[in-house]
Structures are given as structure tokens and as C-alpha cells.
Amino acid sequence: MNELGKISSKSQIKKIPGLTNLYNNILKELEEVEEKLKLFSRSPNKLVSEVSTYLFQKSGKRIRPALLLLCSKLQGYKGKENIILSALVETIHTASLIHDDIIDNSEVRRGKESVHAKWGPNITVLLGDYLYIKALGLSLQSKHRRITQILTSISARMIEGELNEYYLSGNLDVNEEDYLDIINKKTASLFSASCQIGGILGKASKREENLLMEYGNNLGMSFQIIDDLLDFTGDEKILGKPILSDLCEGRITLPLIYTLNNDGKDNRKLIAELLSQKNLQKKSIKEILKIVKSNGALDYTHKKAEEFSLKSREIISQFPKSIYRDALGLLPEFTLHRRK
């Protein structure tokens, strides 16, 4: 059994709680977030209402809203502003996924037809813009002016990450530093902002706010690395999308970066030839998977995710013990061992 297999076995022994258990103490608030998202879906414009309603059907993990809620409660927050702000970070996340699917020409999102596939690129890009603008506009209602500044800055950062990823699409010279920078901007930045906003609501000290930001950033990095690893190792039925779909869309992620830099010139040349095909055939996909699985790339990728996961657990352990700290402490474990 390889190292990745050992890790998977250990995760079964540990019995990492599912999200329902981790969210146990914020379930009521998450239901209120869902109601806010339904409210955001309503519009006098029938098309906007139809597409938004389709988008916000409860199917995601809602990790970003949960982080904001948990971090605010960790700091003793008792109000209701965390509900609408949690809905806003989920709206920004959803807008980013819409734009992502257009760029990648993705047909499937969360196991169902993507908005891009269902309504076409023109409507989809406009809806993504609409959701970004609506979320930032609603954030102006917050009593904390910094929060709008944070969400505006993070939205720009996420788009910058998307631009960088698109620019480097299909480039086999992408290195690990490039990759980590992209996922930091595209994914980890919103995790970090969600935690920071929760801290601001709970009147966290500057030190506490910085710790929450670091926690969220490291959790987000681990989350995205595992997401990219699952593109090589996941079950298509559980993932809701084909294996190597990211690679077929031109994304060069850590397992392939490791392979290209550590598996010799012959395999690098072979992978380059396979990827030069306009549409990757099943035989080519199997060949790439065989190469990547044989050289330690998967173990290396999981270890990198584990490093970020460990950092996030170490950071959150510095807060006083509570049910909210316990949940935040277990989220990195869930992220590290998830299957979808």
C-alpha cells in the first residue's frame, strides 16, 4: 500500500466527523443563511430570478459561510449581521464559480448542469458580474466599513488569480510557486476573509484577527490542494464530474507539476504529447494517470495539503477552548480526508 493509501486508511479509523456534525452548533444560523440566499435569488427580472434560484439550490458545502459564523461565535458575537455577511461571501464564491465555468467551458458543476451549459456564456458572464456587484452593494449596509473594503479587495484578488490561471493554462513550465500563488488568490483568500470578517464582528483584537486570517488562509490552501488531488484520485460518481476534468480544461495542478519536474525527460515528453491532443481520449487519460500514480506525486501532494492543514490546526488551538474552536479545529481534518 502506498503512503496515500495509508493516509486514507487512517482517516477511516479516526472517523472524521461529517459537515453536519461539524456544523451542529450553527445549523440554525446556516438555515437562515439559506433563506437569505433565496431572498437574493428573487428579482423582478424573470431570467435573473430563474438562474439565481437554480444557482442557490442547496448543494455546496457552505464552508465559507460556516467559517464566518464559527469565527464570529468564537469571539462571542451575539448579533445577526453574521447571517447576511455569510450569505454575501457565499454569493461572491458562487459568482467566482460561474466565471470559472465560462473560462473552462465546464459542462458540470456540483453534479448537475452548469449555468454556462444551461444558459450559455453571454447570460452567465453577466449574471456573475451581477452577483459580484450585488454582494458588494449589500455589504455597504454593514456597520463595519472595513468589511466592504475587505470583500472588494478579495473579489479583485480572486479575479486576479483566475486571470493568472487562465494565462498559464496548458503551460507545462508552471512551477509549484506559480500554482500556490494562484490557489492562494482564487481559493484561500476568501476563506481568510470569511474568518477575518467573523473576527471583526466579534471585536477581535488585531492579534486575534490576524490569527483567524492565517487559519482561514491555511485551511483554504489545504482545501484546494485536496480538490486538485481528487481530480486524479476521486470517484467520478462521488465527485459529480469526470476524473482529470481539470487537466482536460488546461489546469496544471500540483500532482502534474511534481511529475513533470521529477519523473524524467521521457515521461515529460510523453505527457506533453498526450496533452497536445485537442480532446484527451480515455486511453490518454489512463496513461497520464498511470504515470502520475507511479512516481510519488500523489503522496507529495497530500503531504503538502497536510502541512497547511497542520498549520491551521496549530493556529486555532491558540484560542480559548469552546465548542466553536473544536469545530474549527476539526474542519482541517475533514478537509484533508474528504472525498468530494
Backbone torsions as a table, in degrees:
resi	resn	phi	psi	omega
1	MET	NA	131.5	178.9
2	ASN	-77.4	175.1	-174.1
3	GLU	-62.9	-36.6	179.9
4	LEU	-65.3	-36.9	177.3
5	GLY	-65.4	-39.1	177.4
6	LYS	-62.4	-42.7	-180.0
7	ILE	-61.6	-43.1	-179.6
8	SER	-62.9	-39.9	178.3
9	SER	-63.7	-43.1	179.1
10	LYS	-60.4	-39.3	-177.8
11	SER	-63.3	-33.6	178.6
12	GLN	-69.8	-36.3	178.7
13	ILE	-66.8	-41.7	-179.0
14	LYS	-66.4	-24.3	-176.5
15	LYS	52.8	60.7	178.4
16	ILE	-58.0	129.6	-179.2
17	PRO	-61.0	148.3	174.0
18	GLY	-77.7	174.3	-177.4
19	LEU	-62.3	-34.6	180.0
20	THR	-58.7	-42.6	178.2
21	ASN	-68.9	-40.4	-180.0
22	LEU	-66.3	-31.8	-179.2
23	TYR	-90.6	5.8	-171.2
24	ASN	-50.9	-36.8	-175.9
25	ASN	-91.5	3.8	177.2
26	ILE	-132.2	18.6	-177.1
27	LEU	-61.1	-41.4	179.7
28	LYS	-61.4	-45.1	-179.5
29	GLU	-65.1	-39.1	179.0
30	LEU	-65.5	-34.3	174.9
31	GLU	-64.0	-38.6	177.4
32	GLU	-67.1	-35.0	175.7
33	VAL	-62.4	-43.5	178.1
34	GLU	-59.7	-39.2	178.0
35	GLU	-64.4	-39.1	177.5
36	LYS	-64.3	-40.7	179.6
37	LEU	-64.4	-37.7	175.7
38	LYS	-64.0	-38.6	178.7
39	LEU	-63.6	-40.7	178.2
40	PHE	-63.2	-26.2	-177.1
41	SER	-73.8	-21.4	-176.7
42	ARG	-75.8	138.1	179.2
43	SER	-158.8	146.0	174.2
44	PRO	-61.5	-24.5	177.6
45	ASN	-80.2	114.9	-174.6
46	LYS	-60.8	-37.4	-179.0
47	LEU	-67.1	-46.8	178.3
48	VAL	-59.3	-43.7	-179.9
49	SER	-63.3	-43.0	-178.6
50	GLU	-64.6	-48.8	-177.3
51	VAL	-68.9	-41.6	-179.3
52	SER	-64.3	-40.6	178.1
53	THR	-62.1	-41.8	177.4
54	TYR	-61.4	-41.2	-177.5
55	LEU	-65.3	-43.4	-171.3
56	PHE	-93.9	16.1	169.3
57	GLN	-60.7	134.9	-172.8
58	LYS	-66.5	105.1	179.3
59	SER	-143.6	-15.1	-179.6
60	GLY	-87.2	175.9	-179.2
61	LYS	-79.9	-20.0	-178.9
62	ARG	56.7	36.9	-178.6
63	ILE	-67.6	-39.8	-177.8
64	ARG	-65.3	-47.8	174.1
65	PRO	-59.8	-40.0	180.0
66	ALA	-62.8	-39.3	178.2
67	LEU	-62.6	-43.6	180.0
68	LEU	-63.0	-45.0	179.9
69	LEU	-63.7	-47.3	-177.8
70	LEU	-64.6	-41.3	-179.2
71	CYS	-69.4	-35.6	177.5
72	SER	-67.0	-40.5	179.9
73	LYS	-73.3	-30.9	174.4
74	LEU	-57.5	-35.0	-178.9
75	GLN	-93.3	8.4	174.0
76	GLY	85.6	16.5	-178.3
77	TYR	-68.9	137.6	-176.0
78	LYS	-118.8	-5.9	-174.0
79	GLY	-82.9	-163.3	-177.1
80	LYS	-116.3	-4.4	-177.2
81	GLU	-64.5	-24.9	179.1
82	ASN	-64.3	-23.2	179.9
83	ILE	-68.4	-54.5	-177.8
84	ILE	-66.9	-36.5	179.5
85	LEU	-68.6	-33.5	175.0
86	SER	-64.5	-40.1	177.0
87	ALA	-65.3	-35.4	-179.5
88	LEU	-68.7	-41.1	179.3
89	VAL	-66.8	-33.1	176.7
90	GLU	-69.6	-34.4	177.4
91	THR	-65.7	-42.9	177.5
92	ILE	-63.7	-42.0	176.8
93	HIS	-59.8	-44.9	-179.8
94	THR	-62.9	-41.3	177.6
95	ALA	-60.1	-39.6	-179.8
96	SER	-66.7	-36.5	178.8
97	LEU	-66.9	-37.6	178.8
98	ILE	-61.3	-48.6	179.2
99	HIS	-64.8	-38.1	178.6
100	ASP	-58.2	-45.3	-177.6
101	ASP	-67.0	-33.2	177.8
102	ILE	-65.8	-48.7	-177.7
103	ILE	-62.1	-40.4	-177.1
104	ASP	-87.3	-5.6	-176.4
105	ASN	57.0	39.4	-176.9
106	SER	-74.6	135.4	179.9
107	GLU	-92.7	-22.5	-173.7
108	VAL	-127.8	140.9	174.9
109	ARG	-142.3	121.8	179.9
110	ARG	55.9	39.8	174.4
111	GLY	79.7	5.0	177.6
112	LYS	-136.5	170.1	-177.3
113	GLU	-58.2	131.6	-179.9
114	SER	-70.9	158.5	177.1
115	VAL	-59.8	-38.5	178.8
116	HIS	-59.3	-44.1	-179.3
117	ALA	-71.6	-32.9	-173.9
118	LYS	-82.4	-38.0	-175.3
119	TRP	-117.1	-8.2	179.1
120	GLY	91.3	161.0	-173.0
121	PRO	-67.6	-34.4	-175.7
122	ASN	-64.6	-51.7	178.4
123	ILE	-63.7	-39.9	-174.8
124	THR	-65.8	-45.0	-179.1
125	VAL	-65.1	-37.6	178.2
126	LEU	-67.2	-37.6	178.5
127	LEU	-66.9	-39.5	176.6
128	GLY	-59.6	-45.3	177.2
129	ASP	-60.9	-43.0	-179.3
130	TYR	-58.7	-44.5	-177.9
131	LEU	-67.6	-40.7	175.9
132	TYR	-57.9	-50.7	-176.0
133	ILE	-65.9	-41.5	-179.9
134	LYS	-63.2	-42.9	-179.7
135	ALA	-63.4	-45.2	-179.4
136	LEU	-67.2	-36.5	177.7
137	GLY	-65.1	-43.1	179.4
138	LEU	-67.0	-28.7	-180.0
139	SER	-66.6	-18.8	178.4
140	LEU	-66.1	-16.4	178.2
141	GLN	-75.1	-13.8	-178.5
142	SER	-65.8	147.0	176.3
143	LYS	-71.8	-16.3	-175.9
144	HIS	-104.9	104.6	-176.5
145	ARG	-62.7	-28.7	179.9
146	ARG	-60.3	-31.1	-174.9
147	ILE	-64.5	-41.6	175.9
148	THR	-62.8	-40.7	177.9
149	GLN	-61.7	-41.8	179.9
150	ILE	-64.1	-48.2	-178.0
151	LEU	-65.1	-36.8	177.3
152	THR	-65.3	-46.0	-179.6
153	SER	-63.9	-42.8	-179.1
154	ILE	-67.3	-38.9	178.5
155	SER	-60.4	-43.8	177.9
156	ALA	-63.9	-39.0	-179.8
157	ARG	-65.6	-41.3	178.8
158	MET	-63.4	-42.5	179.4
159	ILE	-66.3	-37.1	176.3
160	GLU	-61.2	-41.9	177.3
161	GLY	-62.6	-40.5	177.6
162	GLU	-63.4	-41.8	178.0
163	LEU	-62.8	-44.2	179.8
164	ASN	-63.1	-41.5	180.0
165	GLU	-64.1	-42.4	179.9
166	TYR	-65.2	-41.2	-179.8
167	TYR	-61.8	-36.3	-177.8
168	LEU	-94.1	4.9	-178.4
169	SER	-55.4	127.4	177.8
170	GLY	77.0	0.8	-179.1
171	ASN	-83.8	111.2	-176.1
172	LEU	-77.0	-2.0	176.2
173	ASP	-94.1	3.5	175.8
174	VAL	-59.2	131.9	179.8
175	ASN	-105.3	176.1	-176.4
176	GLU	-63.0	-36.0	179.3
177	GLU	-63.2	-43.2	177.2
178	ASP	-59.5	-46.8	-178.2
179	TYR	-60.6	-48.3	-178.9
180	LEU	-63.9	-35.4	177.9
181	ASP	-65.3	-41.0	180.0
182	ILE	-64.2	-48.8	-176.8
183	ILE	-71.9	-25.9	174.4
184	ASN	-62.4	-43.4	-178.3
185	LYS	-76.4	-45.0	-174.0
186	LYS	-73.0	-37.8	-172.0
187	THR	-117.8	-55.7	-171.7
188	ALA	-64.7	-30.0	-176.9
189	SER	-62.6	-38.7	-179.9
190	LEU	-76.6	-32.8	171.9
191	PHE	-58.7	-48.2	-178.4
192	SER	-61.7	-44.8	-179.1
193	ALA	-64.4	-38.5	179.1
194	SER	-60.5	-43.7	178.8
195	CYS	-68.1	-41.3	179.8
196	GLN	-61.9	-44.6	-179.6
197	ILE	-63.1	-40.7	175.4
198	GLY	-58.7	-41.3	178.1
199	GLY	-65.1	-41.0	179.5
200	ILE	-61.4	-43.6	178.8
201	LEU	-61.5	-36.6	-179.5
202	GLY	-87.2	12.1	178.2
203	LYS	55.2	46.6	177.8
204	ALA	-65.6	149.2	172.9
205	SER	-69.0	167.1	179.5
206	LYS	-59.0	-41.2	178.9
207	ARG	-62.4	-46.5	-179.3
208	GLU	-63.9	-41.1	178.6
209	GLU	-61.2	-43.8	178.8
210	ASN	-64.0	-39.4	178.5
211	LEU	-64.1	-41.8	178.9
212	LEU	-64.6	-39.2	176.9
213	MET	-62.7	-44.5	179.2
214	GLU	-64.2	-41.4	177.5
215	TYR	-58.0	-51.1	-178.7
216	GLY	-63.0	-38.8	179.4
217	ASN	-63.2	-46.8	-179.8
218	ASN	-67.1	-37.8	177.0
219	LEU	-63.9	-42.9	179.3
220	GLY	-63.5	-39.0	177.7
221	MET	-63.6	-46.2	178.5
222	SER	-61.6	-43.7	-179.5
223	PHE	-57.8	-47.3	-176.2
224	GLN	-72.0	-36.7	177.7
225	ILE	-62.9	-42.0	177.2
226	ILE	-65.3	-39.2	176.8
227	ASP	-56.9	-44.3	-179.6
228	ASP	-71.4	-33.0	176.6
229	LEU	-66.3	-40.2	-179.3
230	LEU	-64.1	-21.7	175.8
231	ASP	-63.6	-23.2	179.0
232	PHE	-101.4	-28.5	-170.1
233	THR	-117.0	-10.5	-171.4
234	GLY	-75.4	170.1	175.1
235	ASP	-94.1	123.5	-175.6
236	GLU	-57.1	-37.6	-178.9
237	LYS	-67.0	-37.0	-179.9
238	ILE	-77.3	-41.6	-178.6
239	LEU	-68.9	-31.6	-176.8
240	GLY	80.0	16.4	177.3
241	LYS	-156.9	159.2	-178.4
242	PRO	-67.3	150.1	173.4
243	ILE	-62.0	143.7	-179.7
244	LEU	63.1	22.9	178.1
245	SER	-65.2	-35.2	177.7
246	ASP	-62.7	-44.2	-179.5
247	LEU	-66.0	-38.7	177.9
248	CYS	-62.6	-26.7	178.6
249	GLU	-88.2	1.3	175.3
250	GLY	99.6	1.0	-178.5
251	ARG	-78.9	122.9	177.8
252	ILE	-99.5	104.5	-175.2
253	THR	-106.2	179.7	-168.1
254	LEU	-58.2	-42.7	179.3
255	PRO	-56.9	-40.2	-179.4
256	LEU	-75.7	-37.1	177.9
257	ILE	-59.4	-44.9	178.5
258	TYR	-61.4	-44.9	-178.8
259	THR	-61.3	-47.3	-177.5
260	LEU	-63.1	-29.6	-177.2
261	ASN	-94.8	-11.5	-172.5
262	ASN	-131.5	4.6	-173.8
263	ASP	-117.1	22.8	173.9
264	GLY	82.6	161.7	-175.6
265	LYS	-67.8	-35.3	-176.1
266	ASP	-63.9	-48.3	179.9
267	ASN	-68.9	-34.2	176.5
268	ARG	-62.1	-43.1	179.4
269	LYS	-64.9	-40.4	-179.5
270	LEU	-65.3	-44.4	179.0
271	ILE	-61.9	-41.9	179.3
272	ALA	-60.6	-41.1	179.4
273	GLU	-65.5	-42.5	-179.2
274	LEU	-65.4	-41.2	-177.9
275	LEU	-75.3	-14.3	178.4
276	SER	-75.2	-11.7	177.5
277	GLN	-65.6	143.1	-178.7
278	LYS	-63.1	-45.7	175.9
279	ASN	-127.1	119.4	-178.6
280	LEU	-63.5	125.1	177.1
281	GLN	-83.0	160.9	-178.9
282	LYS	-57.8	-37.8	179.7
283	LYS	-63.2	-40.8	179.5
284	SER	-68.1	-39.8	178.0
285	ILE	-61.6	-43.9	178.7
286	LYS	-62.8	-37.6	-179.7
287	GLU	-66.4	-43.8	178.4
288	ILE	-64.1	-43.7	178.5
289	LEU	-59.7	-41.4	-179.6
290	LYS	-61.1	-43.6	-179.9
291	ILE	-65.3	-48.1	-176.1
292	VAL	-64.9	-36.9	-177.1
293	LYS	-76.1	-13.0	-173.2
294	SER	-98.9	-2.9	-170.4
295	ASN	-122.4	11.8	178.5
296	GLY	89.1	2.4	-177.0
297	ALA	-63.7	-38.1	-178.2
298	LEU	-70.1	-41.8	176.9
299	ASP	-63.0	-42.5	-179.9
300	TYR	-62.0	-43.4	-179.0
301	THR	-64.6	-44.0	179.2
302	HIS	-64.2	-38.6	178.6
303	LYS	-63.6	-38.7	178.7
304	LYS	-64.5	-42.4	176.4
305	ALA	-63.1	-37.7	180.0
306	GLU	-64.9	-36.4	178.8
307	GLU	-62.1	-44.8	178.3
308	PHE	-67.8	-38.1	178.7
309	SER	-61.7	-44.0	179.7
310	LEU	-63.0	-41.4	178.7
311	LYS	-60.5	-43.9	-178.9
312	SER	-64.4	-38.1	178.7
313	ARG	-67.7	-39.4	179.0
314	GLU	-63.7	-39.9	-178.2
315	ILE	-66.4	-48.4	-175.6
316	ILE	-69.0	-23.7	179.6
317	SER	-67.4	-13.2	-179.9
318	GLN	-78.9	-8.4	178.3
319	PHE	-89.6	156.0	178.4
320	PRO	-58.7	145.0	-177.4
321	LYS	-64.7	135.1	176.7
322	SER	-163.1	170.7	178.1
323	ILE	-65.0	-27.6	-179.5
324	TYR	-77.4	-37.2	174.8
325	ARG	-65.5	-38.3	178.9
326	ASP	-60.2	-44.3	180.0
327	ALA	-64.7	-44.4	178.9
328	LEU	-64.5	-31.5	178.6
329	GLY	-73.6	-26.3	-179.9
330	LEU	-89.6	-20.7	179.7
331	LEU	-57.1	-41.4	177.0
332	PRO	-60.8	-34.9	178.3
333	GLU	-67.9	-43.7	177.4
334	PHE	-59.7	-46.3	-178.4
335	THR	-59.5	-42.5	-175.0
336	LEU	-68.4	-30.7	-173.2
337	HIS	-112.9	9.9	-178.5
338	ARG	-69.1	160.1	-178.3
339	ARG	-113.1	-2.6	176.8
340	LYS	-154.7	NA	NA
